[in-house]
């Protein structure tokens, strides 16, 4: 190797050394700096299932006109009201012991007449059936059901038809009504209930809504929970109608009497009620004529008034209210809360304001 070659070699080595030293310096500088703070690791959110609403226990189905448990027997069908006579010539009547609700009204000549409403039970026969009256649409329009009667004045029949009820009139040849041979006319018209029910048209297939409101148990009903003990209810509805009810512990019902005579159905069953409701209302005459120049009366049932509920051997004062003809008549306690009836059948005594009365003892 020449001297020149030696010098070139040494120069390359020095250059390589400088490059290596510079690289080491860069490495040291990088390694001696403050290390970067690592980003915090965020844990994945814990997803918990949304709280589901606690299911409301399903209450057993009840019959709308009695508040009694229906079980598997609940069926969709309209209510069927029947106008039933209540004179001495008509007693004992058929089928009253199976009615869900019976309304006792006073018609012309101070005579008592029933509006018997059926839904939860289907008796074989009901009667004697008599004619329609102006108070019938007021009582029955909220049920949107069927009304069976023997006949009536044209204007009164028109009122019933205009109320939305389906009319079943013997005078119009409805199927299912017949005259019994063991009673004299006009006290002998009876109705075959299955045949009458079968004639419900398409607009009258639905069950009625609740009319009165019911507690789940008798102990929770208004009269039992907060009423005054009573053993007898004595009504004066007119000069010719003075029904009474006596509390019977053995059956847990009120037993009906006509004056001093026990009231029974033709089957021999004593007429009874779980609830007896007194509704005091004005009892004016209408323009419809009756025999001898008399007028057919009605009741002023749209509005409000005083009343009494008798249940479980107790009575309690209530206020009744009805907002319109097709609105149910409802009962309220003095604090404005609903006055609940006990589950079971109900008789309603329509007491003429001013001339009628209820005495408890």
C-alpha positions as CSV (number, residue, x, y, z in Angstrom):
1,X,0.0,0.0,0.0
2,X,1.3,3.4,-0.9
3,X,1.5,6.3,1.5
4,X,-1.4,7.9,-0.3
5,X,-3.6,4.8,0.1
6,X,-2.8,4.7,3.8
7,X,-4.0,8.3,4.3
8,X,-7.3,7.6,2.4
9,X,-8.0,4.6,4.6
10,X,-7.4,6.5,7.8
11,X,-9.7,9.3,6.5
12,X,-12.5,6.8,5.9
13,X,-12.2,5.2,9.3
14,X,-12.3,8.6,11.0
15,X,-15.5,9.4,9.1
16,X,-17.1,6.2,10.0
17,X,-16.2,6.8,13.7
18,X,-17.7,10.3,13.6
19,X,-21.0,8.9,12.1
20,X,-21.1,6.1,14.8
21,X,-20.5,8.6,17.6
22,X,-23.3,10.8,16.2
23,X,-25.7,7.9,16.1
24,X,-24.8,6.9,19.7
25,X,-25.4,10.5,20.8
26,X,-28.9,10.6,19.1
27,X,-29.7,7.3,20.8
28,X,-28.6,8.5,24.2
29,X,-30.6,11.7,23.7
30,X,-33.7,9.8,22.9
31,X,-33.4,7.3,25.7
32,X,-32.6,10.0,28.3
33,X,-35.8,12.0,27.6
34,X,-38.9,11.9,29.9
35,X,-41.0,8.9,28.8
36,X,-44.5,9.7,27.5
37,X,-47.3,9.0,30.0
38,X,-49.4,6.2,28.6
39,X,-53.0,7.0,28.0
40,X,-55.2,5.5,30.7
41,X,-57.1,2.4,29.8
42,X,-60.8,2.9,30.1
43,X,-62.7,-0.2,31.1
44,X,-65.6,-1.1,28.9
45,X,-68.9,0.1,30.5
46,X,-70.8,-2.6,32.3
47,X,-74.1,-2.9,30.6
48,X,-76.9,-3.8,33.0
49,X,-80.3,-4.8,31.8
50,X,-83.0,-2.1,32.2
51,X,-85.3,-2.6,35.1
52,X,-88.4,-4.1,33.8
53,X,-91.7,-2.9,35.3
54,X,-93.1,-5.3,37.9
55,X,-96.1,-7.0,36.3
56,X,-99.4,-6.1,37.8
57,X,-101.2,-9.1,39.1
58,X,-104.2,-9.8,36.9
59,X,-107.4,-9.6,38.8
60,X,-110.1,-12.2,38.2
61,X,-112.8,-11.3,35.7
62,X,-116.1,-10.2,37.2
63,X,-119.6,-9.9,36.0
64,X,-120.2,-6.2,35.3
65,X,-123.6,-5.9,36.9
66,X,-122.8,-7.8,40.1
67,X,-119.1,-7.5,40.7
68,X,-119.0,-11.2,41.4
69,X,-116.1,-13.4,40.1
70,X,-117.0,-14.9,36.7
71,X,-114.2,-17.4,36.2
72,X,-114.5,-19.4,33.0
73,X,-118.3,-18.6,32.8
74,X,-117.8,-15.0,31.7
75,X,-119.5,-14.6,28.3
76,X,-120.0,-11.7,25.9
77,X,-123.7,-11.0,25.7
78,X,-125.9,-7.9,26.1
79,X,-127.9,-7.3,29.2
80,X,-131.6,-8.1,28.9
81,X,-134.1,-6.0,31.0
82,X,-137.7,-7.2,31.4
83,X,-140.6,-5.1,32.7
84,X,-142.2,-7.2,35.4
85,X,-145.6,-6.6,37.1
86,X,-145.8,-6.3,40.9
87,X,-149.4,-6.4,41.8
88,X,-151.1,-9.0,44.0
89,X,-152.5,-10.6,40.8
90,X,-148.9,-11.0,39.5
91,X,-147.3,-12.5,42.5
92,X,-145.4,-14.7,42.9
93,X,-143.3,-13.7,39.8
94,X,-141.0,-15.9,37.8
95,X,-137.3,-15.3,37.5
96,X,-136.8,-12.3,39.8
97,X,-134.4,-14.4,42.0
98,X,-131.9,-14.6,39.1
99,X,-131.8,-10.9,38.2
100,X,-128.5,-9.1,38.6
101,X,-130.3,-5.8,39.3
102,X,-134.0,-5.0,40.0
103,X,-135.2,-1.4,39.9
104,X,-138.5,-0.8,41.7
105,X,-140.5,2.1,40.3
106,X,-143.9,3.7,40.9
107,X,-146.1,4.0,37.9
108,X,-149.7,5.5,37.6
109,X,-152.2,4.7,40.3
110,X,-149.4,4.3,42.9
111,X,-148.6,0.8,41.6
112,X,-145.1,-0.7,41.9
113,X,-143.5,-2.1,38.8
114,X,-140.0,-3.8,38.4
115,X,-137.3,-3.4,35.8
116,X,-135.4,-6.7,36.2
117,X,-132.0,-6.7,34.5
118,X,-130.3,-10.0,33.6
119,X,-126.8,-10.7,32.4
120,X,-124.8,-13.2,34.6
121,X,-127.7,-15.7,34.8
122,X,-130.2,-16.9,32.2
123,X,-133.5,-17.9,33.9
124,X,-135.8,-20.1,31.9
125,X,-138.8,-17.9,32.2
126,X,-139.5,-14.3,33.4
127,X,-142.9,-12.7,34.1
128,X,-145.6,-11.6,34.2
129,X,-144.3,-9.0,31.6
130,X,-146.1,-5.6,31.4
131,X,-145.8,-2.4,29.4
132,X,-143.0,0.1,29.0
133,X,-142.9,3.4,31.0
134,X,-141.0,6.7,30.5
135,X,-138.5,6.0,33.3
136,X,-137.3,2.8,31.6
137,X,-134.9,4.5,29.1
138,X,-133.5,6.7,31.9
139,X,-132.6,3.6,33.9
140,X,-131.5,1.3,31.1
141,X,-129.9,3.5,28.4
142,X,-126.4,3.1,29.9
143,X,-126.5,-0.7,29.5
144,X,-126.9,-0.4,25.7
145,X,-128.8,-3.7,25.9
146,X,-132.2,-5.2,25.3
147,X,-135.5,-4.2,26.8
148,X,-138.5,-6.6,26.7
149,X,-142.0,-5.5,27.5
150,X,-145.6,-6.4,26.5
151,X,-146.5,-3.2,24.7
152,X,-147.0,0.5,25.5
153,X,-148.1,3.9,24.2
154,X,-146.5,4.8,20.9
155,X,-144.8,7.9,22.3
156,X,-143.2,6.0,25.1
157,X,-142.1,3.1,22.9
158,X,-140.5,5.8,20.6
159,X,-138.6,7.2,23.6
160,X,-137.3,3.7,24.4
161,X,-136.2,3.1,20.8
162,X,-134.5,6.5,20.6
163,X,-132.4,5.7,23.8
164,X,-130.3,3.2,21.9
165,X,-131.9,0.1,23.4
166,X,-133.1,-2.8,21.3
167,X,-136.8,-3.2,21.8
168,X,-138.5,-6.6,22.2
169,X,-142.2,-6.0,22.3
170,X,-145.0,-8.6,22.5
171,X,-147.3,-6.2,20.7
172,X,-144.9,-6.2,17.7
173,X,-144.8,-10.0,17.5
174,X,-141.4,-10.6,19.1
175,X,-140.5,-14.3,19.4
176,X,-140.3,-15.8,22.8
177,X,-143.3,-14.2,24.6
178,X,-146.4,-16.2,25.3
179,X,-149.5,-16.2,27.5
180,X,-149.8,-18.6,30.3
181,X,-153.1,-20.5,30.7
182,X,-152.9,-20.5,34.5
183,X,-153.4,-16.7,35.0
184,X,-155.9,-14.2,33.7
185,X,-154.9,-11.5,31.2
186,X,-153.2,-9.1,31.4
187,X,-151.2,-10.7,34.1
188,X,-150.1,-13.7,32.0
189,X,-147.5,-12.7,29.5
190,X,-144.2,-14.5,30.1
191,X,-140.9,-14.6,28.2
192,X,-138.6,-17.4,27.2
193,X,-135.3,-15.8,28.0
194,X,-133.0,-17.8,25.7
195,X,-135.4,-17.0,22.8
196,X,-135.4,-13.3,23.7
197,X,-131.6,-13.2,24.0
198,X,-131.2,-14.9,20.7
199,X,-132.8,-12.0,18.9
200,X,-130.1,-9.5,19.8
201,X,-129.1,-7.7,16.6
202,X,-125.5,-6.9,15.5
203,X,-125.5,-3.5,17.3
204,X,-126.5,-5.1,20.6
205,X,-124.0,-8.0,21.2
206,X,-121.7,-6.4,23.7
207,X,-121.8,-6.9,27.5
208,X,-122.8,-3.9,29.5
209,X,-120.3,-1.7,31.2
210,X,-120.3,-1.4,35.0
211,X,-123.3,0.5,36.2
212,X,-122.6,0.6,40.0
213,X,-119.0,0.2,41.3
214,X,-118.1,-2.8,43.4
215,X,-115.6,-3.6,46.1
216,X,-113.6,-6.9,45.7
217,X,-115.1,-8.1,49.0
218,X,-118.1,-7.3,51.2
219,X,-115.8,-6.2,54.0
220,X,-114.4,-3.5,51.7
221,X,-117.8,-2.2,50.6
222,X,-118.9,1.3,51.7
223,X,-121.7,0.4,54.1
224,X,-119.8,-2.5,55.8
225,X,-116.6,-0.5,56.2
226,X,-118.2,2.8,57.4
227,X,-121.9,2.4,57.9
228,X,-124.4,2.2,60.8
229,X,-125.9,-1.1,61.9
230,X,-129.4,-1.8,60.8
231,X,-131.6,-4.9,60.8
232,X,-134.7,-3.6,58.9
233,X,-135.4,-1.2,56.0
234,X,-138.9,0.1,55.7
235,X,-139.9,1.9,52.5
236,X,-142.9,4.0,51.7
237,X,-142.9,4.3,47.9
238,X,-146.6,5.1,47.5
239,X,-149.9,4.6,49.2
240,X,-150.0,1.1,47.6
241,X,-146.4,0.1,47.9
242,X,-144.6,-0.4,51.2
243,X,-141.8,-3.0,50.7
244,X,-139.4,-3.9,53.5
245,X,-136.1,-5.7,53.9
246,X,-134.8,-7.6,56.9
247,X,-131.1,-8.4,57.4
248,X,-130.5,-12.2,57.5
249,X,-127.1,-13.2,59.0
250,X,-127.5,-16.8,57.9
251,X,-127.6,-15.9,54.1
252,X,-125.7,-12.6,54.3
253,X,-128.5,-10.9,52.4
254,X,-131.5,-8.6,52.9
255,X,-134.8,-10.6,52.7
256,X,-137.7,-8.8,51.0
257,X,-141.3,-8.5,52.1
258,X,-144.4,-7.0,50.5
259,X,-145.9,-5.2,53.4
260,X,-145.9,-7.9,56.1
261,X,-145.8,-10.9,53.7
262,X,-142.5,-12.5,52.7
263,X,-141.8,-12.0,49.0
264,X,-141.0,-15.2,47.1
265,X,-140.4,-16.1,43.5
266,X,-142.7,-18.7,41.8
267,X,-139.9,-21.2,42.4
268,X,-140.5,-20.8,46.1
269,X,-137.1,-18.9,46.6
270,X,-137.3,-16.0,49.0
271,X,-136.5,-12.8,47.2
272,X,-133.2,-11.3,48.6
273,X,-130.5,-8.8,47.8
274,X,-126.9,-8.4,48.8
275,X,-127.3,-4.6,48.3
276,X,-130.4,-2.5,48.7
277,X,-129.9,1.0,47.3
278,X,-132.4,3.8,48.0
279,X,-132.4,6.6,45.3
280,X,-134.5,9.6,46.2
281,X,-135.7,11.5,43.1
282,X,-138.4,13.8,41.9
283,X,-141.4,11.9,40.6
284,X,-143.3,14.2,38.2
285,X,-146.2,13.4,35.9
286,X,-145.6,13.4,32.1
287,X,-147.9,14.4,29.3
288,X,-148.8,10.7,28.6
289,X,-152.4,10.0,29.6
290,X,-153.5,7.1,31.8
291,X,-157.0,5.8,32.5
292,X,-159.5,8.2,34.2
293,X,-157.6,11.3,33.3
294,X,-154.5,10.4,35.3
295,X,-151.0,11.0,33.9
296,X,-148.1,8.5,33.6
297,X,-145.3,9.6,35.9
298,X,-141.5,9.4,35.5
299,X,-138.4,10.2,37.6
300,X,-135.9,13.0,37.2
301,X,-132.8,10.9,37.2
302,X,-130.4,13.2,35.3
303,X,-128.8,15.3,38.0
304,X,-128.1,14.3,41.6
305,X,-129.8,13.6,44.9
306,X,-129.7,11.8,48.2
307,X,-129.6,8.1,48.7
308,X,-128.7,5.2,51.0
309,X,-126.8,2.0,50.6
310,X,-127.7,-1.0,52.7
311,X,-125.1,-3.9,52.8
312,X,-124.1,-6.4,55.3
313,X,-126.5,-5.3,58.0
314,X,-125.4,-1.7,57.8
315,X,-126.5,1.5,56.0
316,X,-124.6,4.5,54.8
317,X,-125.8,7.8,53.3
318,X,-124.7,8.6,49.8
319,X,-125.2,11.1,47.0
320,X,-126.3,9.8,43.6
321,X,-125.2,11.5,40.4
322,X,-126.2,10.9,36.8
323,X,-124.8,13.2,34.1
324,X,-126.9,12.2,31.1
325,X,-129.6,9.7,30.1
326,X,-126.9,7.3,28.7
327,X,-124.6,7.8,31.7
328,X,-124.6,5.3,34.6
329,X,-126.1,6.4,37.9
330,X,-123.2,6.5,40.3
331,X,-123.0,6.7,44.1
332,X,-120.6,8.8,46.2
333,X,-119.6,9.2,49.9
334,X,-119.6,12.6,51.6
335,X,-115.9,13.0,50.9
336,X,-116.5,12.6,47.1
337,X,-115.1,9.1,46.8
338,X,-116.9,6.3,45.1
339,X,-119.4,4.4,47.3
340,X,-118.7,0.8,46.5
341,X,-121.2,-2.0,46.7
342,X,-120.5,-5.6,47.8
343,X,-120.3,-8.2,45.1
344,X,-123.7,-9.6,44.5
345,X,-127.2,-8.7,43.3
346,X,-128.7,-5.3,43.9
347,X,-132.3,-4.0,44.3
348,X,-132.8,-0.3,43.7
349,X,-135.7,1.4,45.4
350,X,-136.7,4.6,43.5
351,X,-138.2,6.7,46.3
352,X,-140.4,9.7,45.2
353,X,-139.0,12.9,46.6
354,X,-141.3,14.5,49.1
355,X,-143.9,11.7,49.3
356,X,-141.7,8.6,49.8
357,X,-139.4,7.6,52.6
358,X,-137.0,5.1,54.1
359,X,-136.9,4.2,57.8
360,X,-134.2,2.0,59.2
361,X,-134.2,0.2,62.5
